[in-house]
Amino acid sequence: MEKKEQQCYFSQNNIKHIDYKDIELLKKFLNPHGRIQGTKRTGVSSKYQRQLATAIKRARFMGLLPFLVR
């Protein structure tokens, strides 16, 4: 079987820096409960996964994203 190559979303769209104020982008990487999805599920490279986690945490702290969704 051939291994399916997953391209990183941020590399594909030429995004160099993930901004915590871009809530619509951050919501794509949260599951329905408001948790950050893993790298295996999203296909994001580890460099951008770390930036994504930091951006989501900053957005939560600033009150832009909820900590949990019910």
N, CA, C and O of each residue as an XYZ file, in Angstrom:
280
protein
N       0.835     -1.196      0.000
C       0.000      0.000      0.000
C       0.871      1.246      0.000
O       1.897      1.307      0.676
N       0.441      2.236     -0.770
C       1.159      3.493     -0.781
C       0.731      4.353      0.389
O      -0.446      4.398      0.745
N       1.684      5.025      0.975
C       1.392      5.919      2.086
C       0.892      7.247      1.531
O       1.548      7.855      0.686
N      -0.262      7.696      2.001
C      -0.842      8.947      1.532
C      -0.103     10.119      2.183
O      -0.046     10.235      3.407
N       0.456     10.977      1.340
C       1.211     12.133      1.830
C       0.237     13.239      2.237
O      -0.509     13.754      1.404
N       0.249     13.598      3.513
C      -0.589     14.695      3.976
C       0.240     15.968      3.986
O       1.293     16.033      4.621
N      -0.242     16.970      3.282
C       0.464     18.249      3.213
C       0.001     19.137      4.359
O      -1.191     19.197      4.662
N       0.930     19.814      4.984
C       0.623     20.730      6.073
C      -0.228     21.885      5.554
O       0.093     22.472      4.521
N      -1.306     22.215      6.257
C      -2.227     23.274      5.859
C      -1.512     24.616      5.737
O      -1.760     25.375      4.800
N      -0.629     24.901      6.682
C       0.050     26.195      6.716
C       1.126     26.300      5.636
O       1.341     27.380      5.086
N       1.807     25.186      5.325
C       2.790     25.189      4.245
C       2.093     25.342      2.901
O       2.579     26.054      2.022
N       0.954     24.673      2.741
C       0.185     24.743      1.501
C      -0.278     26.164      1.207
O      -0.183     26.625      0.070
N      -0.776     26.857      2.222
C      -1.331     28.197      2.042
C      -0.317     29.305      2.285
O      -0.675     30.481      2.355
N       0.962     28.920      2.415
C       2.069     29.873      2.568
C       1.850     30.811      3.759
O       2.057     32.019      3.647
N       1.431     30.254      4.897
C       1.236     31.023      6.129
C       2.491     30.843      6.988
O       2.814     29.732      7.407
N       3.183     31.938      7.238
C       4.436     31.868      8.005
C       4.206     31.991      9.507
O       4.906     31.365     10.304
N       3.219     32.803      9.886
C       2.967     33.050     11.309
C       1.485     32.856     11.593
O       0.640     33.356     10.851
N       1.164     32.132     12.667
C      -0.227     31.899     13.047
C      -0.618     32.961     14.067
O      -0.014     33.059     15.135
N      -1.633     33.758     13.733
C      -2.062     34.864     14.572
C      -3.181     34.412     15.502
O      -4.130     33.766     15.058
N      -3.081     34.744     16.788
C      -4.100     34.327     17.754
C      -5.427     35.045     17.546
O      -6.455     34.603     18.059
N      -5.416     36.158     16.792
C      -6.650     36.917     16.556
C      -7.468     36.358     15.391
O      -8.617     36.754     15.196
N      -6.885     35.441     14.618
C      -7.579     34.825     13.484
C      -8.385     33.618     13.982
O      -7.964     32.470     13.837
N      -9.546     33.905     14.568
C     -10.323     32.886     15.263
C     -10.914     31.845     14.317
O     -10.989     30.667     14.664
N     -11.335     32.269     13.123
C     -11.934     31.332     12.165
C     -10.926     30.253     11.769
O     -11.292     29.090     11.605
N      -9.662     30.637     11.617
C      -8.620     29.668     11.288
C      -8.377     28.725     12.463
O      -8.249     27.515     12.272
N      -8.314     29.269     13.669
C      -8.033     28.448     14.855
C      -9.154     27.443     15.123
O      -8.892     26.327     15.572
N     -10.400     27.833     14.849
C     -11.547     26.951     15.097
C     -11.493     25.684     14.252
O     -12.057     24.660     14.636
N     -10.812     25.743     13.093
C     -10.685     24.567     12.227
C      -9.903     23.453     12.911
O     -10.087     22.276     12.601
N      -9.038     23.826     13.837
C      -8.151     22.858     14.478
C      -8.610     22.482     15.885
O      -7.847     21.897     16.654
N      -9.848     22.814     16.221
C     -10.446     22.407     17.492
C     -11.518     21.359     17.214
O     -12.204     21.420     16.194
N     -11.658     20.398     18.125
C     -12.733     19.420     17.957
C     -14.030     20.001     18.529
O     -13.994     21.085     19.112
N     -15.171     19.326     18.384
C     -16.446     19.897     18.854
C     -16.483     20.240     20.346
O     -17.298     21.060     20.767
N     -15.613     19.624     21.146
C     -15.567     19.913     22.583
C     -14.652     21.079     22.909
O     -14.567     21.496     24.064
N     -13.960     21.615     21.898
C     -13.081     22.760     22.109
C     -11.646     22.381     22.401
O     -10.849     23.234     22.793
N     -11.298     21.102     22.216
C      -9.923     20.667     22.458
C      -9.097     20.809     21.184
O      -9.634     20.771     20.077
N      -7.787     20.974     21.352
C      -6.878     21.076     20.209
C      -6.707     19.685     19.603
O      -6.407     18.726     20.314
N      -6.898     19.577     18.285
C      -6.738     18.284     17.624
C      -5.270     17.965     17.429
O      -4.442     18.868     17.307
N      -4.949     16.689     17.401
C      -3.579     16.237     17.278
C      -3.021     16.375     15.877
O      -3.758     16.581     14.912
N      -1.696     16.257     15.782
C      -0.996     16.388     14.511
C      -1.405     15.300     13.526
O      -1.553     15.568     12.334
N      -1.588     14.080     14.014
C      -1.956     12.967     13.132
C      -3.302     13.208     12.470
O      -3.499     12.855     11.307
N      -4.219     13.801     13.198
C      -5.564     14.035     12.668
C      -5.601     15.206     11.679
O      -6.284     15.136     10.658
N      -4.868     16.278     11.983
C      -4.926     17.480     11.153
C      -3.910     17.472     10.017
O      -4.129     18.123      8.996
N      -2.801     16.744     10.174
C      -1.764     16.712      9.147
C      -0.861     17.924      9.157
O      -0.156     18.181      8.181
N      -0.872     18.681     10.261
C      -0.039     19.879     10.383
C       1.354     19.452     10.841
O       1.489     18.559     11.677
N       2.392     20.090     10.291
C       3.762     19.757     10.687
C       3.990     20.166     12.143
O       3.274     21.014     12.675
N       4.982     19.564     12.776
C       5.200     19.778     14.212
C       5.555     21.235     14.526
O       5.180     21.754     15.578
N       6.279     21.895     13.613
C       6.631     23.314     13.806
C       5.363     24.158     13.926
O       5.236     24.974     14.839
N       4.431     23.954     13.000
C       3.196     24.738     13.002
C       2.221     24.256     14.071
O       1.389     25.035     14.535
N       2.307     22.986     14.471
C       1.441     22.490     15.546
C       1.765     23.208     16.855
O       0.864     23.537     17.628
N       3.050     23.449     17.100
C       3.454     24.175     18.307
C       2.962     25.615     18.259
O       2.452     26.138     19.250
N       3.121     26.266     17.081
C       2.632     27.639     16.928
C       1.118     27.701     17.088
O       0.583     28.638     17.682
N       0.429     26.685     16.547
C      -1.028     26.617     16.620
C      -1.489     26.491     18.068
O      -2.423     27.177     18.484
N      -0.839     25.617     18.838
C      -1.204     25.418     20.241
C      -1.012     26.712     21.034
O      -1.861     27.073     21.850
N       0.096     27.405     20.797
C       0.355     28.667     21.484
C      -0.691     29.709     21.127
O      -1.180     30.428     21.999
N      -1.040     29.793     19.831
C      -2.035     30.767     19.367
C      -3.403     30.479     19.973
O      -4.109     31.405     20.373
N      -3.786     29.206     20.046
C      -5.079     28.832     20.620
C      -5.111     29.162     22.108
O      -6.111     29.672     22.613
N      -4.023     28.874     22.805
C      -3.956     29.175     24.237
C      -4.019     30.672     24.504
O      -4.658     31.109     25.461
N      -3.353     31.463     23.653
C      -3.409     32.925     23.795
C      -4.812     33.446     23.537
O      -5.300     34.321     24.252
N      -5.468     32.897     22.500
C      -6.829     33.327     22.163
C      -7.794     32.980     23.292
O      -8.713     33.748     23.576
N      -7.595     31.834     23.937
C      -8.436     31.449     25.076
C      -8.225     32.414     26.238
O      -9.186     32.850     26.873
N      -6.970     32.744     26.510
C      -6.646     33.628     27.625
C      -7.205     35.030     27.407
O      -7.625     35.693     28.356
N      -7.206     35.479     26.147
C      -7.735     36.800     25.811
C      -9.253     36.807     25.730
O      -9.857     37.870     25.586
N      -9.877     35.642     25.820
C     -11.340     35.562     25.798
C     -11.917     35.472     24.396
O     -13.123     35.651     24.223
N     -11.097     35.202     23.392
C     -11.570     35.109     22.020
C     -12.124     33.730     21.697
O     -13.020     33.591     20.865
N     -11.581     32.700     22.368
C     -12.048     31.315     22.199
C     -12.444     30.782     23.579
O     -11.833     31.149     24.583
N     -13.461     29.919     23.634
C     -13.827     29.344     24.931
C     -12.837     28.227     25.330
O     -12.219     27.591     24.476
N     -12.707     28.013     26.634
C     -11.855     26.927     27.125
C     -12.508     25.579     26.870
O     -11.825     24.604     26.556
N     -13.842     25.521     27.005
C     -14.575     24.299     26.667
C     -15.946     24.648     26.142
O     -16.535     25.662     26.518
N     -16.456     23.784     25.254
C     -17.752     23.996     24.609
C     -18.703     22.914     25.107
O     -18.352     21.735     25.159
N     -19.905     23.330     25.470
C     -20.873     22.334     25.951
C     -21.950     22.101     24.933
O     -22.853     21.295     25.162
